[in-house]
Structures are given as C-alpha cells and as structure tokens.
Amino acid sequence: MIRDLGDIYMVEGKKKRIVILGAGVTGLSAGIRYLDNGCDVTILEKADHAGGLARTVVRGDYRLDIGPHHLFSQNEAILQEMIDLFEKDELISFSRDAKIYFHDRFLDYPLTAKNVIFNMGLKHALFTSISVVWTSLLKLFTKKRREANFKEWATTNFGSYLYGIFFKPYTEQFWGVSCEELSLDCIPQTSKMSFAKTLKLIFLKKFEKESLSVAERETSLTLYYPIKGIGAIVEKLEKSFLSKGGKIKLSCDVSELITNKDGSFNIHFQYERETVVDDVNLVLSTIPISSLAQILRPLASPEIIQRANSLEYLSTIVLYIVIHERDVLDCAYLYMMDRPYNRISNTNRFHHKLCPEGENMLALELTCHFNDKTWNSSDEELFEKCIDYLESDNFISRNEVKQYLTVRIKNAYPFYRLNYKNNLTEIFKYFKNIPNLSLAGRIGAFKYMDIDQCLEDTSELVERHKKEGTI
C-alpha cells in the first residue's frame, strides 16, 4: 500500500514542511529549532531508536555509553541550553581526568611539556628536547611550507623523536593506516596545538578561547555528565522535540529523495510495512554522505557517486568488562599505545550508577573498519584479544572478570585520508546547487564535532535559513 502524505498537510496552511534524515543530537536539536520557528518537522531514522553516537545502550542493569562523552562548551548560551534540559540532581560536574600510558608510565593527557621533561624518562626527555630545539631552529632558517600530511605536521611541531615514540604509534594504531596517508585533520585532540601551546597549557593555564583545540577545551572547561549516561541528553532532546509537535519515524528506510524544479522534494520511504510518499519544502541530512548521494534523484553523476563513496567513516567497538568495584586506573580514562584498544574508560569515575552496586566496568575502545577482521570478531574473540594485555599491565586479572558486553558503531569518526578535502569540496559544490538541501552533523557534514558544536551548528543553520527566508 502507498500512502501520500502531501495532501494531509495542506490543511496546515503555509507551514514549511521539513524532513530531517537522522535522529541524533544534530537532527533532534535542529528539529526543535525549526519547530520554534513555526515549521512542521518530521525526523526519519533508520535505526529502531534515536540517539546516533550520543547514546547510552541499556543491557539489563548496565548503562553503556558509546565511548566517554561529557557535556561542555565555551559557548555560554549553548552550555546553558544543555544544562537547562536537566533537573539539578540529574547532572554532576567535574574536571578533566585523563592520562596516557606510555612505556609503563602514566603521563598527563593532553601531553604536556612537564611530562616530557620529568616523567618520560631521562633518555626520552633528552632526545625529545634536542629534537624540539633542533626543529625550532630549522623553522627560523627555512622557508615555511605547507605541511602535506600528518607526519609532516607532527614532526614540524613536535620534532621527529617525539613523533616516532608517541604520535606515530598512537595515530597509526587508531586509524589503521600510515601517518603519511592521513590528513592534518585526523587527530582533533592535537590539531591546533603546537609545542608552544603545550607549554602555555601547563605553565600559564590561560587560553585564547577562540582557538581552543578539543584537548584544551576539555582541560580548561567545566565538564558535566548526566547520572544516567550521556544518552540522557538525547532522551531530553527527543522529549522536547515531541512535546513541541515534532514527529519521529523509527525503523524507517528512505529509498528516494526526488528534487523538484520549484525547490521542493518528494521523499519515498518504507515505514511500518508501507511505502510512504511525502512532499516537503526542505531537507536536512545528518546521514552518511554516500547514503545521501545514493537516494537523490535525479541520480548524481558517476564522478560524484565515486567521490561520495571515497569518504569513509572509522568504526568503533566498545568492549565493556565487568569487575568488582575498585578504582583500577586512578583516572576517568586512559589512552593506550601498542595495545588492541586505544582508550580505557573507568566508568565508576563517570557515575557509579552506570552499573550495579559493588561493580565497576572498564570500557575498552577498539577502532576498526567496517567488515574488517576486528569488526567481524566475536565478543569472545575480542575479549581474548584484550585480556592478556590488561593482565600484563597489572590492571585486572582474568579471574575477577564477571562478564563482558560490546557495543558496535559502524560510522563513528570521519576518516581523514590524505586529499579527502578535494572530494569533500566537489561534493559540497554539488549539494549546494540543490536548493533547500542542507548537510549537518559529524556524519552528515563529515566534520569531527562534539555535542555542543553540533548544537551550535544547528543554531547557526536555522538562523541562516530564517534570514534567507527559507523558513
């Protein structure tokens, strides 16, 4: 049976009809803003739940965040917007609590000059210092040139020695390719930090707010965490969206997005075993760019389809290991090198109610590529892959493990291969020529963003649409 929803909404007069693809933080927050501007908004979500990457998966008595997230922002209005979603007793606040495990030593995260000098060991401190000084001198006497890849950026800013013992192994472990194949954008935690800024970070504790990197933002700003897990912000946004009259259709498979000459769209999707055809004025996409290109009609050229398919996303598996209650790491999370996992979260440091009383969970994050060997490994294989390292590092023993659980995320990070911007630029040019179609969010805009940045982007987007008369 085919239902045509276009005529149903004609009775609502001149309300702008908007469809948002994807019910993550970006889709929900944009939907709320469009509703506040008098639009009729429907969100179509392929999964059977809202949330996207900012989700807490409930398994029995366990609340599993998809990686460690916090609520924070240097934009006071956005921060207040997030805080106002919660009652006072639903949020806790604290400061950044992270470390790096380097050759059996615990260093500060982000890496600081003090760590390099006093905690990395005499050999590493000496050679790193010589390398940094030498690199700084070279900068004075050589013409500045554009850094072509992540390796060049890291060696230029931190020296070849620190690159070799720290940046190279961690980066290649995380992304699964060589540093020469990666764009400068591949590590947002350090993408804006030079060695001079690192010195400033540890000794002066002052920052230019307009240029804070991700690491600096999280170090200098107050962090908030919902006691029921980070997914609580999605629940609050969803509740607000529905209360304002928005509609969400879950388990919805969009097959075609047809562009019309007048700038409107016909959208075809499967919902509750029916084929639905809907007429809308504006579409906001937060889904993978390749998926959007596949459903657009008229179909994009083979070149655009190829460029869209070249934009990859890194996948993530989070392995949760349940043990009895004890503070294993002496920090909220620990960055690792030369291990199957990149980061371990100590969940009781976030909130003790994420698991039953008397227990704690270690959340191990393993990055991979969809359908590769790691992705296709069973939960048992992943556990066996990790437990020996946890034992050898004297974090936990196999005997104290009560159980383990996993959460798998197909599209977790935009994959910043070298020259990805060439493809992205051409794709954005193509989409820009389609009136009333916008892309947003970490996945939809292929841009690494935290929750607050997604909210800020949707605020700017809706305001722009309002000024342009689009809504």
C-alpha positions as CSV (number, residue, x, y, z in Angstrom):
1,M,0.0,0.0,0.0
2,I,1.2,3.5,-0.8
3,R,0.3,6.5,1.3
4,D,0.8,10.0,0.0
5,L,1.1,12.4,2.9
6,G,1.4,15.6,0.9
7,D,-2.3,16.4,0.9
8,I,-2.7,15.7,4.6
9,Y,-0.6,18.7,5.5
10,M,-2.1,21.2,3.1
11,V,-4.7,22.0,5.7
12,E,-2.0,23.4,7.9
13,G,-1.7,26.4,5.6
14,K,1.7,27.8,4.8
15,K,3.8,25.9,7.4
16,K,7.1,24.9,5.9
17,R,7.3,21.2,5.8
18,I,10.8,19.9,6.8
19,V,12.2,16.4,6.9
20,I,15.4,15.6,8.8
21,L,17.3,12.4,8.0
22,G,18.7,11.0,11.2
23,A,17.6,11.3,14.9
24,G,20.9,12.0,16.5
25,V,21.8,15.1,18.6
26,T,22.1,17.2,15.4
27,G,18.8,16.0,13.9
28,L,16.9,16.5,17.2
29,S,18.3,19.9,18.0
30,A,17.7,21.1,14.5
31,G,14.2,19.8,14.6
32,I,13.5,21.7,17.9
33,R,14.8,24.9,16.4
34,Y,12.7,24.5,13.2
35,L,9.6,23.9,15.3
36,D,10.3,27.0,17.4
37,N,10.2,28.9,14.0
38,G,6.7,27.6,13.2
39,C,7.7,24.7,10.8
40,D,6.2,21.3,10.6
41,V,9.0,18.8,11.2
42,T,9.4,15.1,10.8
43,I,12.6,13.1,11.6
44,L,13.2,9.8,9.7
45,E,15.5,7.4,11.5
46,K,16.8,4.1,10.0
47,A,17.5,2.6,13.4
48,D,14.8,1.5,15.9
49,H,16.0,4.2,18.3
50,A,17.0,7.8,18.4
51,G,20.5,8.9,19.6
52,G,23.1,8.3,17.0
53,L,26.6,8.5,18.6
54,A,25.5,10.1,21.8
55,R,23.6,7.1,23.1
56,T,23.5,5.0,26.2
57,V,22.7,1.4,25.5
58,V,20.9,-0.3,28.3
59,R,21.7,-4.0,28.9
60,G,19.9,-5.3,32.0
61,D,21.3,-3.3,34.9
62,Y,24.2,-1.9,32.9
63,R,24.2,1.5,31.1
64,L,26.8,1.5,28.3
65,D,27.8,4.8,26.8
66,I,29.2,4.7,23.2
67,G,32.6,5.9,24.4
68,P,33.2,8.5,27.1
69,H,31.3,11.7,26.4
70,H,30.8,14.9,28.5
71,L,28.7,18.0,28.1
72,F,30.8,21.1,27.9
73,S,31.1,24.3,25.8
74,Q,33.0,27.5,25.6
75,N,29.7,29.0,24.2
76,E,27.9,30.0,27.3
77,A,24.5,30.1,25.6
78,I,24.9,26.6,24.2
79,L,26.2,25.3,27.6
80,Q,23.2,26.8,29.4
81,E,20.9,25.3,26.8
82,M,22.2,21.8,27.6
83,I,22.1,22.3,31.3
84,D,18.5,23.6,31.2
85,L,17.4,20.3,29.7
86,F,18.1,18.6,33.1
87,E,17.0,18.9,36.7
88,K,19.7,19.9,39.1
89,D,20.1,16.4,40.5
90,E,20.4,14.8,37.1
91,L,23.8,16.3,36.3
92,I,27.2,16.1,38.0
93,S,30.2,18.4,37.2
94,F,33.9,17.7,37.4
95,S,37.2,18.5,35.7
96,R,39.0,16.6,33.0
97,D,40.6,13.4,34.4
98,A,42.6,11.6,31.8
99,K,46.1,10.1,31.4
100,I,48.4,8.5,28.8
101,Y,50.0,5.1,29.4
102,F,53.5,5.4,27.9
103,H,56.1,2.6,28.4
104,D,54.6,1.7,31.8
105,R,54.4,5.3,32.9
106,F,51.3,7.5,33.4
107,L,51.5,10.8,31.7
108,D,49.0,13.7,31.6
109,Y,46.5,14.0,28.8
110,P,47.0,16.1,26.7
111,L,50.7,15.5,26.7
112,T,52.5,18.4,28.4
113,A,56.0,19.9,28.4
114,K,56.3,18.9,32.1
115,N,55.6,15.3,31.3
116,V,58.2,15.3,28.5
117,I,60.8,16.7,30.8
118,F,60.1,15.0,34.1
119,N,58.0,11.8,33.5
120,M,59.0,10.2,30.2
121,G,62.4,9.1,31.5
122,L,65.8,10.7,31.1
123,K,66.6,9.2,27.6
124,H,63.2,10.3,26.1
125,A,63.4,13.7,27.8
126,L,66.9,14.4,26.5
127,F,66.3,13.3,22.9
128,T,62.8,14.9,22.8
129,S,64.3,18.2,24.0
130,I,67.1,18.1,21.5
131,S,64.7,17.2,18.7
132,V,62.3,20.1,19.6
133,V,65.1,22.7,19.8
134,W,66.6,21.5,16.5
135,T,63.1,21.6,14.9
136,S,62.6,25.2,16.2
137,L,65.9,26.3,14.9
138,L,65.2,24.9,11.5
139,K,61.9,26.8,11.4
140,L,63.9,30.1,11.9
141,F,66.2,29.4,8.9
142,T,63.9,27.6,6.4
143,K,61.1,28.9,4.4
144,K,57.7,27.9,5.8
145,R,55.9,25.5,3.5
146,R,52.5,23.8,3.6
147,E,52.6,20.6,5.6
148,A,51.3,17.8,3.3
149,N,50.3,15.1,5.8
150,F,50.0,14.3,9.5
151,K,53.6,13.1,9.7
152,E,54.9,16.4,8.4
153,W,52.7,18.4,10.7
154,A,53.7,16.3,13.8
155,T,57.4,16.4,13.1
156,T,57.3,20.1,12.3
157,N,55.5,20.9,15.6
158,F,56.9,18.3,18.0
159,G,60.2,17.1,16.4
160,S,61.0,13.8,14.8
161,Y,61.9,12.0,18.1
162,L,58.6,12.6,19.9
163,Y,56.8,11.9,16.7
164,G,58.5,8.5,16.5
165,I,57.9,7.3,20.0
166,F,54.4,8.8,20.6
167,F,52.4,10.4,17.7
168,K,53.2,7.8,15.1
169,P,52.4,4.6,17.1
170,Y,49.2,6.0,18.6
171,T,47.9,7.6,15.4
172,E,48.6,4.6,13.2
173,Q,47.1,2.3,15.9
174,F,43.9,4.5,15.9
175,W,43.4,4.9,12.2
176,G,44.9,1.7,10.9
177,V,47.0,3.4,8.2
178,S,50.4,5.1,8.0
179,C,50.7,8.8,9.1
180,E,51.8,9.7,5.5
181,E,48.3,8.7,4.3
182,L,46.5,10.9,6.8
183,S,45.3,14.5,6.5
184,L,46.3,17.0,9.2
185,D,42.7,16.8,10.5
186,C,43.0,13.2,11.6
187,I,43.6,13.9,15.3
188,P,41.3,16.6,16.6
189,Q,42.8,16.4,20.1
190,T,46.0,17.9,18.9
191,S,45.1,19.5,15.6
192,K,45.5,23.1,16.9
193,M,48.2,22.5,19.5
194,S,51.9,23.5,18.9
195,F,54.6,22.7,21.4
196,A,54.5,26.4,22.5
197,K,50.8,26.0,23.2
198,T,51.6,22.8,25.2
199,L,54.0,24.9,27.3
200,K,51.3,27.5,27.8
201,L,48.8,24.9,28.8
202,I,50.9,23.5,31.6
203,F,52.6,26.6,33.0
204,L,50.2,29.5,32.3
205,K,46.7,27.8,32.4
206,K,45.3,30.6,30.1
207,F,43.8,30.1,26.7
208,E,42.6,32.1,23.8
209,K,39.0,30.8,23.7
210,E,38.6,31.5,20.0
211,S,41.3,28.9,19.2
212,L,40.9,26.2,21.7
213,S,41.6,22.7,20.5
214,V,39.5,19.8,21.6
215,A,42.0,18.8,24.3
216,E,42.3,22.4,25.5
217,R,38.5,22.8,25.6
218,E,38.1,19.7,27.8
219,T,41.0,20.6,30.0
220,S,40.0,24.2,30.7
221,L,36.2,24.0,30.8
222,T,33.9,22.5,33.4
223,L,32.5,19.1,32.3
224,Y,29.0,17.9,33.0
225,Y,27.8,14.3,32.9
226,P,24.2,13.0,33.2
227,I,23.9,10.4,36.0
228,K,22.0,8.0,33.7
229,G,24.6,8.2,31.0
230,I,25.3,10.6,28.1
231,G,22.3,9.2,26.2
232,A,20.1,11.1,28.7
233,I,20.7,14.3,26.6
234,V,19.2,12.5,23.6
235,E,16.2,11.5,25.7
236,K,15.7,15.1,26.8
237,L,16.0,16.4,23.3
238,E,13.6,13.8,21.9
239,K,11.1,14.6,24.7
240,S,11.3,18.3,23.9
241,F,11.0,17.7,20.1
242,L,7.9,15.6,20.5
243,S,6.3,18.0,23.1
244,K,6.6,20.8,20.5
245,G,4.7,18.8,17.9
246,G,7.5,17.1,16.1
247,K,7.2,13.6,14.6
248,I,9.8,10.8,14.6
249,K,9.5,7.7,12.5
250,L,11.9,5.0,13.6
251,S,12.9,1.9,11.6
252,C,12.4,4.0,8.5
253,D,14.2,3.2,5.2
254,V,14.4,6.1,2.7
255,S,14.6,4.8,-0.8
256,E,14.4,8.1,-2.9
257,L,14.7,11.8,-2.4
258,I,13.4,13.4,-5.6
259,T,14.2,17.1,-6.3
260,N,11.6,19.2,-8.0
261,K,12.1,22.3,-10.2
262,D,10.3,24.5,-7.6
263,G,12.8,23.6,-4.9
264,S,10.6,21.1,-3.1
265,F,11.1,17.4,-2.6
266,N,9.2,14.1,-2.9
267,I,10.6,11.6,-0.4
268,H,9.8,7.9,-0.6
269,F,10.4,5.7,2.4
270,Q,9.3,2.4,4.0
271,Y,7.6,2.8,7.3
272,E,5.5,0.1,9.2
273,R,5.5,-2.1,6.1
274,E,4.1,0.6,3.9
275,T,5.6,2.7,1.2
276,V,5.1,6.3,2.0
277,V,5.5,9.3,-0.3
278,D,5.8,12.7,1.3
279,D,6.1,16.2,-0.1
280,V,8.4,18.6,1.8
281,N,9.9,22.0,1.4
282,L,13.3,21.5,3.0
283,V,15.5,18.5,3.8
284,L,18.3,18.4,6.4
285,S,20.6,15.4,6.1
286,T,22.7,14.1,9.0
287,I,23.3,10.6,7.4
288,P,26.5,9.5,5.7
289,I,27.2,11.5,2.5
290,S,27.5,8.3,0.4
291,S,24.0,7.2,1.6
292,L,22.5,10.6,0.7
293,A,24.1,10.5,-2.8
294,Q,22.6,7.1,-3.5
295,I,19.0,8.2,-2.8
296,L,19.0,11.5,-4.6
297,R,17.0,11.8,-7.8
298,P,18.0,12.7,-10.4
299,L,20.9,10.4,-9.6
300,A,24.3,12.2,-9.3
301,S,27.0,11.7,-11.9
302,P,29.3,8.6,-11.5
303,E,32.1,11.0,-10.5
304,I,30.1,12.5,-7.6
305,I,29.0,9.0,-6.5
306,Q,32.6,7.8,-6.6
307,R,33.7,10.9,-4.6
308,A,31.0,10.3,-2.1
309,N,31.9,6.6,-1.7
310,S,35.5,7.6,-1.1
311,L,34.6,9.4,2.1
312,E,35.0,6.7,4.7
313,Y,34.0,6.5,8.3
314,L,36.0,4.8,11.0
315,S,34.1,2.2,13.0
316,T,34.4,1.6,16.8
317,I,33.7,-1.4,19.1
318,V,33.4,-0.7,22.8
319,L,34.2,-3.8,24.9
320,Y,32.8,-3.5,28.4
321,I,34.5,-5.7,31.0
322,V,32.6,-6.0,34.3
323,I,34.7,-6.5,37.5
324,H,34.1,-5.9,41.2
325,E,34.1,-2.3,42.4
326,R,37.6,-0.9,42.6
327,D,39.3,2.2,41.1
328,V,41.5,0.4,38.6
329,L,43.2,3.3,36.7
330,D,43.2,6.2,39.2
331,C,41.7,8.4,36.3
332,A,38.5,8.5,34.3
333,Y,40.1,7.3,31.2
334,L,43.5,6.2,29.9
335,Y,44.9,6.5,26.4
336,M,47.0,3.4,25.3
337,M,49.6,2.7,22.7
338,D,50.7,-0.7,21.3
339,R,47.5,-2.4,22.5
340,P,44.4,-3.6,20.6
341,Y,42.4,-0.8,22.3
342,N,43.1,3.0,22.1
343,R,41.4,4.1,25.3
344,I,40.1,2.6,28.5
345,S,37.3,4.3,30.5
346,N,36.9,3.7,34.2
347,T,33.1,4.0,34.3
348,N,32.7,4.4,38.0
349,R,34.6,7.7,37.7
350,F,31.8,9.0,35.5
351,H,29.0,7.8,37.8
352,H,28.6,4.7,40.0
353,K,25.0,4.1,38.9
354,L,26.1,3.1,35.4
355,C,26.4,-0.5,36.7
356,P,25.0,-2.4,39.8
357,E,26.3,-1.6,43.3
358,G,29.6,-3.3,44.1
359,E,30.7,-3.4,40.4
360,N,32.7,-1.4,38.0
361,M,33.2,-1.5,34.2
362,L,36.2,-0.9,32.1
363,A,35.2,0.3,28.6
364,L,37.8,-0.6,26.0
365,E,37.6,1.2,22.7
366,L,38.8,-0.6,19.6
367,T,38.8,1.3,16.3
368,C,38.5,-0.6,13.1
369,H,37.0,-0.5,9.6
370,F,33.5,-1.9,8.9
371,N,33.6,-5.6,7.9
372,D,37.3,-6.0,8.6
373,K,38.8,-8.7,10.8
374,T,38.2,-6.8,14.1
375,W,34.7,-5.8,13.2
376,N,33.8,-9.4,12.3
377,S,35.3,-10.9,15.5
378,S,33.0,-12.4,18.1
379,D,32.7,-10.9,21.6
380,E,34.7,-13.8,22.9
381,E,37.5,-13.2,20.4
382,L,37.6,-9.5,21.3
383,F,37.8,-10.3,25.0
384,E,40.6,-12.8,24.5
385,K,42.4,-10.3,22.3
386,C,42.4,-7.7,25.2
387,I,42.5,-9.6,28.5
388,D,46.2,-10.7,28.2
389,Y,47.3,-7.1,27.8
390,L,45.1,-6.0,30.8
391,E,46.8,-8.7,32.9
392,S,50.3,-7.9,31.7
393,D,49.8,-4.2,32.6
394,N,48.6,-5.3,36.0
395,F,45.2,-3.6,35.6
396,I,43.0,-6.5,36.2
397,S,43.2,-10.3,36.2
398,R,41.1,-12.7,34.2
399,N,39.8,-14.3,37.4
400,E,38.0,-11.1,38.5
401,V,36.1,-10.7,35.2
402,K,32.3,-11.2,35.9
403,Q,31.1,-10.8,32.3
404,Y,31.7,-8.7,29.2
405,L,29.5,-6.9,26.7
406,T,30.0,-5.0,23.4
407,V,28.6,-2.0,21.6
408,R,29.4,-1.7,17.9
409,I,29.2,1.6,15.9
410,K,29.6,1.4,12.1
411,N,30.1,5.1,11.4
412,A,31.9,6.7,14.4
413,Y,34.6,9.1,13.0
414,P,35.0,10.8,9.7
415,F,38.1,9.1,8.1
416,Y,40.5,11.9,7.2
417,R,42.6,10.3,4.5
418,L,45.1,12.5,2.6
419,N,43.3,14.6,-0.1
420,Y,39.9,13.9,1.4
421,K,39.1,17.6,1.2
422,N,39.3,17.5,-2.6
423,N,36.5,15.0,-2.8
424,L,34.5,16.8,0.0
425,T,34.8,20.2,-1.7
426,E,33.5,18.8,-5.0
427,I,30.6,17.0,-3.2
428,F,29.6,20.2,-1.3
429,K,29.6,22.1,-4.6
430,Y,27.2,19.6,-6.0
431,F,24.9,19.6,-3.0
432,K,25.0,23.5,-2.8
433,N,23.3,23.6,-6.2
434,I,20.3,21.7,-4.8
435,P,18.0,24.3,-3.3
436,N,16.7,23.7,0.2
437,L,19.0,20.7,0.9
438,S,21.4,21.1,3.9
439,L,24.0,18.8,5.4
440,A,24.9,18.9,9.1
441,G,26.4,16.9,12.0
442,R,29.6,14.8,12.4
443,I,28.4,12.2,10.0
444,G,26.3,14.3,7.6
445,A,28.8,17.1,7.2
446,F,31.9,14.9,7.6
447,K,33.2,17.0,10.4
448,Y,34.5,16.0,13.8
449,M,32.3,17.7,16.3
450,D,31.4,17.4,20.0
451,I,27.8,17.6,21.2
452,D,27.9,21.3,21.9
453,Q,29.4,22.0,18.5
454,C,26.5,20.1,16.9
455,L,24.0,22.2,18.8
456,E,25.9,25.4,17.9
457,D,25.9,24.4,14.2
458,T,22.2,23.7,14.1
459,S,21.5,27.1,15.8
460,E,23.5,28.9,13.1
461,L,22.0,26.8,10.3
462,V,18.4,27.6,11.4
463,E,19.2,31.3,11.9
464,R,20.6,31.4,8.4
465,H,17.5,29.8,6.9
466,K,15.4,32.3,8.8
467,K,17.3,35.3,7.5
468,E,17.3,33.9,3.9
469,G,13.5,33.4,4.1
470,T,13.9,29.6,3.6
471,I,11.7,29.0,6.7
